[in-house]
Structures are given as structure tokens and as C-alpha cells.
């Protein structure tokens, strides 16, 4: 590696830290890895004491890290525009190929290597350390923690490479929907042939030793190199002509603040990915949860009440849906218009219901179709989904304002959000796991439904309070 390449790599790491510190609470960002370790330890120990064996916990954590790797792989290739919009008129090193004597591919390669190392320390290591308390219970060796970290890091890197490969194919003219269909067909074929589990076992190198880990690392690096080689840095999305859909959408919305609601919905539809983005987000959440539920059932024979369990978990999609609704503008853009901050927040709430309800409902219906349930459980799950969705939406707005994606790494705000989510969600998940679909009584269902309605009302109240809470903040800059 040349001196110039080493210097560029070091500056990329430094820039990443500065971006996180500036976006996510300054000094409050520094203890975030410690917070992740504490939360991971609590979740691991709690799940183990609840009856989940260590092997299942390891597989579940690997699946979560794989999902995070799939998401992180998009950052270097499609996330620059969003970061520059959030920070204002800045020049990131990722864009410096236009001014420095370095190729776009080389810069992207360094960026992805930097991301793999940076997040392996910032997130993956604290998650691995979350298994350390199990050593005190005599069920996990403290000496196995470093090897678990390596295994998780390999899976994380594999997720990144998979996303980079898909984007590289897209830059060569293959439409996104075709890539999604091919990926789905590949998963179905592997599952039908009984090869899906062996492929997954190959990635999880915890039990396979150093030689297997080295082989997977070499394979990941090779595939990543091929993906970067195939990536077309000159690719640009072709220009498209849009019809005037404003009036057509506006006529179908409630009278109050419908112009603002229409703008929000059209912003989402006209952005990259269009209205498919929230459906993809909730689809990934559903697939991950379905995989974990099926895994737990195959190992310990425990099947949760489908409606209650999936209703509570899929309600978490309220966060991602709200993030899509606020990703394309800021409150500052509205301050020049004859509208109040309260009007803007009210419009986002209407847009959330219009866009979020069908996305979450579709995933919930898929859960009912795949997993066994009863009419009472299905109806109760729908109530839980509606109530928890409104609550998680209101909590997100109250804690994060117009920047839900930015507060995730702000230690203080994230902790407040985590507690706000955990307090109602954990009891609901326990109800879902303790009560099988056919053992759900009418009394338990009535109590759970009333609690869900109360949560929904609390969420509406929180979203209303958020306007006043954030109005002065945004006006003062």
C-alpha cells in the first residue's frame, strides 16, 4: 500500500468519526459502543434465562449483523447525497475522485474496507462482548468472545459485499426489480435443494476454526473485488418526465393540511426507489423475524402467538416509514411559508397513516398466511399492530423531531428511545411467546387489546406534543 493510499485511508476513518460526532450529539456519541455492549448483554442474558440456548442466540445475533451489513453496504455508493444534504454544502472524501488523482473504484474500495473495520469495532465488537456475562453462568467461555467477534465481522463484511455486488449489477443496466426477483428466486432454489442452511453455516465460522474463517474471508474479498471491478462509476439514473399528480393526490386526502401531506407523499414517490422503499423496509423486518421465529421453533419447539408477536414487532416499521417521510426535507424549508411547525408535523402524521398502514398491514397478513393462528389471535394482533404503530410513531417524533435517522447514534436520545420501545414491547412479546395461538383466552386478549389502544392514544398525544417541543428548537436553529 502506497503512502498516499495509507494517508487517504486514515483520513477516511477520521472523517467517519467526525461525521458521527457532528451528527449524533457530539461528545454524547463517544460512549455509544458502551451502550451497545450493555444493551446486548442485557438482551443475551435475558433471552438465555428465558429459555433460549446459547447456540440459538449466536445464530440470531449473526442474522442481525448480516442485516446491518446489507444496509451498510449502500452507504458508500448511494448515501453521499443524503449526507451532504443533512450537513449542508460540504465536500466529502468519497467525492474527492473529481479533484484528487485517485480513481473512483479505488476510493470506493478503501471506503468499504474502512466501513468494514470501523463498524466491526464500533458495533460488532460491543455486540460480541454482550456474550461475556454468560461466562459467569458457565455456559460460554470468555476466551470464545474474540472468536465470536471475528465470526460476526465476517458475516457483516459478507452482507456489505452482497449489497455492493447488487448495486454493481444495477449500474450495468439491470433494473432493481429484476435484481430483487433473482435474489428471491435464488433463495427459493437454495431452500428447495436444501442448500440454504449449508450456505449460512459456511458464513458463520464460529464453530469451523481459523482455516474455514480464512477461506470465507478470501471469498468475501474476491467477490468484493469483482463487484468493484464491475461497478460503473459513470452510471447515472436516466432522466424521467413526471406527470402533474399533485391535484390527483390532493383530492383524495383530508382537507386539513392536505397540500403539505401531498408534497410529502410525492417526495417519497419521486425519490430513488419510490413507494417501494417502505414496503422493502417492512419486508426485511418481516423476513428477519420470521427466520428467527422459525429457527427458535425448530430448535426448542416454541411457537409464539402469531398475531400478538408479529403485530408488536412489525409495528417497529413505524420508525422506518417515518424516516422515509422526513428524509427529503427539513423544517427550515417550511419556515418561509405561511404554515406553522404544528401544521408540518400534523401533515407528517397523516402521511404516516396513509403510507404506513398498508405497508405494515401487508407484512402482517403475510405472517398470518405463513404461521399458524386463530381468529382471536389474528384480530388481537391487528389491534396490537395499530396501537403500537401509533405509539412508536409518536415516540419517534417526540424524541427525534424531523431527524429520526440522525439520533440513532446519539447515546442519550437512543437510550430514551430504547427504553420507550422496550417498556411496552417486551411484555407484548412475552405474552406472544407464553401464549400459543390456541391457548389465548378472551380475558387475556381483552387486557392486551386495551393496553394497545392506550398505547396508540399515548402515541397520538406524543406526536401532538412534539410540534410544540420542536418548534422553538427549529426556529432558533
C-alpha positions as CSV (number, residue, x, y, z in Angstrom):
1,X,0.0,0.0,0.0
2,X,1.5,3.3,-1.0
3,X,1.9,6.2,1.4
4,X,-0.8,8.2,-0.4
5,X,-3.2,5.3,-0.1
6,X,-2.5,4.9,3.6
7,X,-3.0,8.6,4.2
8,X,-6.3,8.6,2.3
9,X,-7.5,5.6,4.3
10,X,-6.6,7.2,7.7
11,X,-8.4,10.4,6.6
12,X,-11.5,8.3,5.7
13,X,-11.6,6.8,9.2
14,X,-11.1,10.2,10.8
15,X,-13.8,11.7,8.6
16,X,-16.2,8.9,9.6
17,X,-15.7,9.6,13.3
18,X,-16.1,13.4,12.8
19,X,-19.4,12.8,10.8
20,X,-20.8,10.6,13.6
21,X,-19.7,13.1,16.3
22,X,-21.2,16.0,14.5
23,X,-24.5,14.3,13.5
24,X,-25.1,12.3,16.6
25,X,-24.7,14.5,19.7
26,X,-21.0,15.5,19.8
27,X,-19.4,14.0,22.9
28,X,-22.5,12.0,23.7
29,X,-21.6,9.8,20.7
30,X,-18.4,8.6,22.3
31,X,-19.9,6.2,24.9
32,X,-22.3,4.7,22.3
33,X,-20.3,1.4,21.9
34,X,-20.5,1.0,25.7
35,X,-24.3,1.4,25.5
36,X,-24.5,-1.2,22.7
37,X,-22.5,-3.6,24.8
38,X,-24.7,-3.1,27.8
39,X,-27.9,-3.5,25.8
40,X,-26.5,-6.6,24.0
41,X,-25.5,-8.1,27.4
42,X,-29.0,-7.5,28.8
43,X,-30.7,-9.0,25.8
44,X,-28.4,-12.0,25.7
45,X,-28.7,-12.8,29.4
46,X,-32.4,-12.1,29.4
47,X,-33.0,-14.4,26.4
48,X,-30.9,-17.2,28.0
49,X,-32.6,-17.0,31.3
50,X,-35.9,-17.1,29.4
51,X,-35.0,-20.5,27.9
52,X,-33.1,-19.7,24.7
53,X,-30.0,-21.8,24.3
54,X,-26.6,-20.2,23.5
55,X,-26.4,-21.7,20.0
56,X,-29.7,-20.1,19.0
57,X,-28.6,-16.7,20.5
58,X,-25.4,-16.9,18.4
59,X,-27.3,-17.6,15.2
60,X,-29.8,-14.9,15.9
61,X,-27.0,-12.3,16.5
62,X,-25.3,-13.4,13.3
63,X,-28.6,-12.8,11.4
64,X,-28.9,-9.3,12.9
65,X,-25.3,-8.4,12.0
66,X,-25.9,-9.7,8.4
67,X,-28.9,-7.4,8.0
68,X,-26.8,-4.5,9.3
69,X,-24.1,-5.4,6.8
70,X,-26.6,-5.4,4.0
71,X,-27.7,-1.9,4.9
72,X,-24.2,-0.6,5.5
73,X,-23.1,-1.7,2.0
74,X,-25.3,1.0,0.5
75,X,-23.6,3.9,2.3
76,X,-20.6,4.4,0.1
77,X,-22.5,4.0,-3.1
78,X,-25.8,5.8,-2.6
79,X,-25.6,7.6,0.7
80,X,-23.3,10.5,-0.2
81,X,-26.1,12.7,-1.5
82,X,-28.2,12.3,1.7
83,X,-25.2,13.1,4.0
84,X,-24.4,16.2,2.0
85,X,-28.0,17.3,2.3
86,X,-28.0,16.8,6.0
87,X,-24.7,18.6,6.6
88,X,-25.1,21.3,4.0
89,X,-22.6,22.3,1.3
90,X,-19.6,20.1,2.2
91,X,-17.1,18.1,0.2
92,X,-16.6,14.5,1.5
93,X,-13.6,12.4,0.7
94,X,-15.8,9.9,-1.0
95,X,-16.4,12.6,-3.7
96,X,-12.8,13.6,-4.0
97,X,-12.1,11.5,-7.0
98,X,-13.2,14.5,-9.0
99,X,-10.4,16.6,-7.6
100,X,-7.7,14.2,-6.4
101,X,-5.6,11.8,-8.6
102,X,-7.4,8.7,-7.4
103,X,-9.9,6.6,-9.2
104,X,-13.5,6.2,-8.1
105,X,-13.1,2.4,-7.8
106,X,-10.0,2.7,-5.6
107,X,-11.7,5.3,-3.4
108,X,-14.8,3.1,-3.1
109,X,-12.7,0.1,-2.2
110,X,-10.9,2.0,0.5
111,X,-14.2,3.3,1.8
112,X,-15.7,-0.2,2.0
113,X,-12.6,-1.6,3.8
114,X,-12.8,1.4,6.2
115,X,-16.5,0.7,6.9
116,X,-15.8,-3.0,7.5
117,X,-13.2,-2.2,10.1
118,X,-14.9,0.9,11.6
119,X,-18.2,-0.8,12.3
120,X,-16.5,-4.1,13.3
121,X,-15.1,-2.1,16.2
122,X,-17.9,0.4,16.8
123,X,-20.9,-2.1,16.7
124,X,-19.9,-5.7,16.1
125,X,-17.3,-5.8,19.0
126,X,-19.8,-4.5,21.6
127,X,-22.3,-7.0,20.4
128,X,-19.8,-9.8,20.8
129,X,-18.9,-8.5,24.3
130,X,-22.6,-8.9,25.2
131,X,-22.0,-12.6,25.5
132,X,-19.3,-12.2,28.1
133,X,-21.7,-12.3,31.1
134,X,-22.7,-15.8,30.1
135,X,-19.2,-16.8,31.2
136,X,-20.3,-16.2,34.8
137,X,-23.2,-18.6,34.3
138,X,-20.7,-21.3,33.0
139,X,-22.4,-21.6,29.6
140,X,-19.9,-19.6,27.4
141,X,-16.2,-19.3,27.6
142,X,-14.8,-15.8,27.9
143,X,-12.0,-16.9,25.6
144,X,-14.6,-17.5,22.9
145,X,-15.6,-13.8,22.7
146,X,-12.8,-12.8,20.4
147,X,-13.6,-15.7,18.0
148,X,-17.3,-14.7,18.1
149,X,-16.2,-11.1,17.1
150,X,-14.3,-12.5,14.2
151,X,-17.2,-14.6,13.1
152,X,-19.7,-11.7,13.4
153,X,-17.3,-9.4,11.5
154,X,-17.1,-12.0,8.6
155,X,-20.9,-12.1,8.3
156,X,-21.0,-8.3,8.5
157,X,-18.5,-8.0,5.6
158,X,-20.4,-10.6,3.6
159,X,-23.6,-8.6,3.9
160,X,-21.7,-5.4,2.7
161,X,-20.3,-7.3,-0.3
162,X,-23.7,-8.7,-1.2
163,X,-25.2,-5.2,-1.4
164,X,-22.2,-3.8,-3.3
165,X,-22.5,-6.6,-5.8
166,X,-26.2,-5.9,-6.3
167,X,-25.5,-2.2,-6.9
168,X,-22.7,-3.0,-9.3
169,X,-25.1,-5.1,-11.4
170,X,-27.6,-2.3,-11.2
171,X,-25.1,0.2,-12.6
172,X,-24.6,-2.2,-15.6
173,X,-28.2,-1.6,-16.7
174,X,-30.1,-4.4,-14.8
175,X,-33.2,-2.9,-13.2
176,X,-33.6,-3.1,-9.5
177,X,-36.8,-5.1,-9.6
178,X,-35.0,-7.8,-11.6
179,X,-32.2,-8.0,-9.1
180,X,-34.8,-8.4,-6.3
181,X,-36.6,-11.2,-8.2
182,X,-33.4,-13.0,-9.0
183,X,-32.3,-12.8,-5.3
184,X,-35.7,-14.1,-4.2
185,X,-35.6,-17.0,-6.8
186,X,-32.0,-17.9,-5.7
187,X,-33.2,-18.1,-2.1
188,X,-36.1,-20.3,-3.1
189,X,-34.0,-22.6,-5.2
190,X,-31.4,-23.0,-2.4
191,X,-34.1,-23.6,0.1
192,X,-35.8,-26.2,-2.1
193,X,-32.5,-28.0,-2.7
194,X,-31.7,-27.9,1.0
195,X,-28.6,-25.7,0.4
196,X,-29.7,-22.5,2.2
197,X,-28.7,-23.8,5.7
198,X,-25.2,-25.0,4.4
199,X,-24.6,-21.7,2.8
200,X,-25.5,-19.9,6.1
201,X,-23.4,-22.4,8.1
202,X,-20.4,-21.6,5.8
203,X,-20.7,-17.9,6.7
204,X,-21.0,-18.5,10.4
205,X,-17.4,-19.5,11.1
206,X,-17.6,-19.6,14.9
207,X,-17.6,-23.4,15.1
208,X,-15.4,-24.1,12.0
209,X,-12.0,-22.9,13.1
210,X,-9.4,-20.5,11.7
211,X,-8.9,-22.2,8.3
212,X,-12.6,-22.0,7.5
213,X,-12.6,-18.4,8.5
214,X,-9.7,-17.6,6.3
215,X,-11.4,-19.3,3.4
216,X,-14.6,-17.2,3.9
217,X,-12.6,-14.0,4.2
218,X,-10.7,-14.7,1.0
219,X,-14.0,-15.5,-0.8
220,X,-15.6,-12.2,0.5
221,X,-12.6,-10.2,-0.6
222,X,-12.6,-11.8,-4.0
223,X,-16.4,-11.2,-4.5
224,X,-15.9,-7.6,-3.3
225,X,-13.1,-7.1,-5.8
226,X,-15.2,-8.5,-8.6
227,X,-18.1,-6.2,-7.6
228,X,-15.9,-3.1,-7.5
229,X,-14.5,-4.1,-10.9
230,X,-17.9,-4.4,-12.3
231,X,-19.2,-1.2,-10.8
232,X,-19.7,1.6,-13.3
233,X,-18.7,4.9,-11.6
234,X,-20.1,6.9,-14.6
235,X,-23.6,5.4,-14.2
236,X,-26.4,7.9,-13.7
237,X,-30.1,7.3,-13.4
238,X,-31.7,8.3,-16.7
239,X,-33.8,11.5,-16.7
240,X,-37.5,10.9,-16.4
241,X,-40.5,13.1,-17.1
242,X,-43.1,13.3,-14.3
243,X,-46.7,14.0,-14.8
244,X,-48.5,16.5,-12.6
245,X,-50.0,14.2,-10.0
246,X,-50.4,16.9,-7.2
247,X,-54.1,17.6,-7.8
248,X,-55.0,14.0,-8.3
249,X,-53.4,13.0,-4.9
250,X,-54.6,16.1,-3.1
251,X,-58.3,15.4,-3.9
252,X,-58.1,12.0,-2.1
253,X,-56.8,13.4,1.1
254,X,-58.4,15.0,4.2
255,X,-59.0,18.8,3.9
256,X,-56.6,19.8,6.7
257,X,-53.0,20.4,5.6
258,X,-53.6,18.3,2.6
259,X,-51.2,20.3,0.5
260,X,-48.4,19.5,2.9
261,X,-49.4,15.9,3.0
262,X,-49.4,15.7,-0.8
263,X,-46.0,17.2,-1.0
264,X,-44.6,14.6,1.5
265,X,-46.2,11.7,-0.4
266,X,-44.9,12.9,-3.8
267,X,-41.4,13.4,-2.4
268,X,-41.3,9.8,-1.4
269,X,-42.7,8.6,-4.7
270,X,-40.3,10.6,-6.8
271,X,-37.2,9.7,-4.8
272,X,-35.0,6.7,-5.6
273,X,-37.0,3.5,-5.0
274,X,-40.3,5.3,-4.9
275,X,-43.1,3.9,-2.8
276,X,-41.4,0.5,-2.8
277,X,-38.9,1.7,-0.1
278,X,-41.3,1.4,3.0
279,X,-42.5,-2.0,1.7
280,X,-38.9,-3.2,1.3
281,X,-38.1,-2.0,4.8
282,X,-41.0,-3.8,6.5
283,X,-40.4,-6.8,4.3
284,X,-36.8,-7.1,5.5
285,X,-38.1,-6.8,9.1
286,X,-40.7,-9.5,8.5
287,X,-38.1,-11.8,6.9
288,X,-35.7,-11.4,9.7
289,X,-38.3,-12.0,12.4
290,X,-39.8,-15.0,10.5
291,X,-36.3,-16.5,10.2
292,X,-35.7,-16.1,14.0
293,X,-39.1,-17.5,14.9
294,X,-38.7,-20.5,12.6
295,X,-35.2,-21.1,14.0
296,X,-36.4,-21.0,17.6
297,X,-39.3,-23.3,16.8
298,X,-37.0,-25.8,15.1
299,X,-34.6,-25.9,18.0
300,X,-36.8,-25.7,21.1
301,X,-40.2,-26.3,19.7
302,X,-41.6,-23.0,20.9
303,X,-44.1,-21.3,18.6
304,X,-45.4,-17.8,19.6
305,X,-48.9,-16.5,19.2
306,X,-48.6,-15.2,15.6
307,X,-50.9,-12.2,15.8
308,X,-49.6,-10.7,19.1
309,X,-46.0,-11.4,18.4
310,X,-45.8,-10.2,14.8
311,X,-48.2,-7.3,15.5
312,X,-45.8,-6.0,18.1
313,X,-42.7,-6.5,16.1
314,X,-44.0,-5.2,12.8
315,X,-45.1,-2.1,14.5
316,X,-41.4,-1.1,14.7
317,X,-41.7,-0.4,11.0
318,X,-43.3,2.9,12.1
319,X,-39.7,4.2,12.7
320,X,-38.5,3.4,9.1
321,X,-41.7,4.7,7.5
322,X,-41.4,8.0,9.3
323,X,-37.7,8.1,8.4
324,X,-38.7,7.9,4.7
325,X,-41.3,10.6,5.1
326,X,-38.8,13.1,6.6
327,X,-35.7,12.1,4.6
328,X,-36.4,14.5,1.8
329,X,-37.0,17.8,3.5
330,X,-36.4,19.7,6.7
331,X,-38.5,22.1,8.9
332,X,-36.3,25.0,7.7
333,X,-37.7,24.7,4.2
334,X,-41.2,25.4,5.6
335,X,-40.3,28.4,7.8
336,X,-40.6,30.8,4.8
337,X,-44.1,29.5,4.0
338,X,-47.4,30.7,5.7
339,X,-47.6,27.4,7.7
340,X,-46.8,26.6,11.3
341,X,-44.5,24.0,12.6
342,X,-47.5,22.3,14.1
343,X,-49.0,22.1,10.6
344,X,-45.9,20.4,9.2
345,X,-45.9,17.8,12.0
346,X,-49.6,17.2,11.5
347,X,-49.1,16.6,7.8
348,X,-46.4,14.1,8.5
349,X,-48.8,12.2,10.8
350,X,-51.5,12.0,8.1
351,X,-48.8,10.9,5.6
352,X,-47.6,8.3,8.0
353,X,-51.1,6.8,8.3
354,X,-51.6,6.9,4.5
355,X,-48.3,5.2,3.7
356,X,-47.5,3.2,6.9
357,X,-50.9,1.4,7.3
358,X,-50.8,-0.6,4.1
359,X,-47.1,-1.5,4.4
360,X,-47.4,-2.8,7.9
361,X,-50.8,-4.5,7.2
362,X,-49.4,-6.3,4.1
363,X,-46.5,-7.8,6.2
364,X,-48.9,-8.7,9.0
365,X,-51.2,-10.6,6.5
366,X,-48.1,-12.4,5.2
367,X,-47.3,-13.5,8.8
368,X,-50.9,-14.8,9.2
369,X,-50.6,-16.7,6.0
370,X,-47.3,-18.3,6.9
371,X,-47.6,-19.1,10.6
372,X,-50.5,-20.9,12.4
373,X,-53.0,-18.7,14.2
374,X,-56.6,-18.5,15.3
375,X,-59.3,-15.8,14.5
376,X,-59.0,-14.3,18.1
377,X,-55.2,-14.2,17.8
378,X,-55.4,-12.6,14.3
379,X,-57.8,-10.0,15.4
380,X,-55.9,-9.2,18.6
381,X,-52.7,-8.9,16.6
382,X,-54.3,-6.3,14.3
383,X,-55.2,-4.2,17.3
384,X,-51.7,-4.6,18.7
385,X,-50.2,-3.6,15.3
386,X,-52.3,-0.4,15.1
387,X,-51.8,0.7,18.7
388,X,-48.1,0.0,18.8
389,X,-47.5,1.6,15.4
390,X,-49.1,4.9,16.5
391,X,-47.1,4.7,19.8
392,X,-43.8,4.0,18.1
393,X,-44.5,6.8,15.7
394,X,-45.3,9.3,18.4
395,X,-42.3,8.3,20.4
396,X,-40.0,8.7,17.4
397,X,-41.4,12.2,16.6
398,X,-41.2,13.3,20.2
399,X,-37.6,12.1,20.7
400,X,-36.2,12.8,17.2
401,X,-38.3,15.5,15.6
402,X,-37.6,15.7,11.9
403,X,-34.3,13.7,12.1
404,X,-35.1,10.1,13.1
405,X,-32.1,8.7,11.3
406,X,-29.7,11.1,12.9
407,X,-30.5,10.4,16.6
408,X,-29.8,6.7,16.4
409,X,-26.2,7.1,17.4
410,X,-26.8,9.9,19.9
411,X,-26.3,7.9,23.1
412,X,-28.8,9.9,25.3
413,X,-31.6,10.0,22.8
414,X,-31.1,6.5,21.7
415,X,-31.3,5.3,25.3
416,X,-34.5,7.2,25.8
417,X,-35.9,5.7,22.6
418,X,-34.8,2.2,23.5
419,X,-36.5,2.4,26.9
420,X,-39.6,3.8,25.4
421,X,-39.8,0.9,23.0
422,X,-38.8,-1.8,25.4
423,X,-41.2,-1.0,28.2
424,X,-44.4,-1.9,26.2
425,X,-42.9,-4.2,23.6
426,X,-41.1,-6.7,25.9
427,X,-44.3,-7.6,27.8
428,X,-46.2,-8.0,24.5
429,X,-43.5,-10.3,23.1
430,X,-43.6,-12.3,26.4
431,X,-47.4,-12.6,26.0
432,X,-46.9,-13.8,22.4
433,X,-44.3,-16.5,23.4
434,X,-46.0,-17.6,26.6
435,X,-49.4,-18.0,25.0
436,X,-49.6,-20.2,21.9
437,X,-52.2,-19.2,19.4
438,X,-54.7,-21.8,20.6
439,X,-54.3,-21.1,24.3
440,X,-55.1,-17.4,24.1
441,X,-58.1,-16.7,26.4
442,X,-60.7,-14.0,25.9
443,X,-59.7,-12.2,29.1
444,X,-56.0,-12.0,28.2
445,X,-57.0,-10.8,24.7
446,X,-59.2,-8.0,26.2
447,X,-56.4,-6.8,28.5
448,X,-53.9,-6.8,25.7
449,X,-56.3,-5.0,23.3
450,X,-57.0,-2.3,25.9
451,X,-53.3,-1.8,26.6
452,X,-52.7,-1.5,22.8
453,X,-55.4,1.1,22.4
454,X,-53.9,3.1,25.4
455,X,-50.5,2.9,23.7
456,X,-52.0,4.2,20.5
457,X,-53.6,7.1,22.3
458,X,-50.3,7.9,24.0
459,X,-48.6,7.9,20.7
460,X,-51.1,10.4,19.2
461,X,-50.6,12.6,22.3
462,X,-46.8,12.4,22.0
463,X,-46.9,13.3,18.3
464,X,-49.1,16.3,19.1
465,X,-46.7,17.5,21.9
466,X,-43.7,17.1,19.6
467,X,-44.8,20.1,17.5
468,X,-44.6,22.5,20.4
469,X,-41.4,20.8,21.7
470,X,-39.5,21.2,18.5
471,X,-41.0,24.4,17.1
472,X,-38.8,26.7,19.1
473,X,-35.8,24.4,18.5
474,X,-36.1,24.7,14.8
475,X,-36.8,28.4,14.8
476,X,-33.7,29.1,16.8
477,X,-31.6,26.9,14.6
